[in-house]
């Protein structure tokens, strides 16, 4: 059951926020983004700009 839980979290992006927090703690000062703000920024990053190969 634990394996399935970890797999599900990795597939739906939950671990991305935890990785962000770990990176932030090691490399930045101040307070990190909230979970909601983090996912909003990631969505903007993924979908803004040109999304085609040629």
C-alpha positions in Angstrom: 0.0 0.0 0.0 2.8 2.4 0.8 4.3 1.9 -2.7 1.0 2.8 -4.3 0.6 5.9 -2.2 4.1 7.1 -3.1 3.5 6.3 -6.8 0.2 8.2 -6.8 1.9 11.2 -5.1 4.7 11.2 -7.7 2.3 11.0 -10.6 0.0 13.8 -9.5 2.7 16.2 -8.6 2.4 16.3 -4.8 6.1 15.5 -4.3 7.1 18.5 -6.5 6.1 20.9 -3.7 8.1 18.9 -1.1 11.1 19.0 -3.4 10.6 22.7 -3.8 10.5 23.2 0.0 13.7 21.2 0.4 15.5 23.2 -2.3 14.3 26.5 -0.8 15.5 25.6 2.7 19.0 24.9 1.3 19.5 27.7 -1.2 17.2 30.6 -0.3 16.4 33.0 2.5 12.9 34.2 3.4 9.7 32.4 3.2 8.8 30.0 0.3 5.7 30.1 -1.8 2.5 28.5 -0.4 1.3 25.3 -1.9 -1.4 27.1 -3.8 1.0 29.8 -5.1 3.6 27.2 -6.1 1.2 25.2 -8.2 -0.2 28.4 -9.8 3.3 29.4 -10.7 4.1 26.0 -12.1 1.0 26.0 -14.2 1.9 29.4 -15.6 5.4 28.2 -16.3 4.3 25.1 -18.2 1.6 26.8 -20.3 3.0 30.2 -21.1 5.0 30.7 -24.3 5.3 28.8 -27.5 4.5 25.1 -27.1 5.3 23.5 -30.4 8.3 22.0 -32.1 8.5 24.1 -35.3 
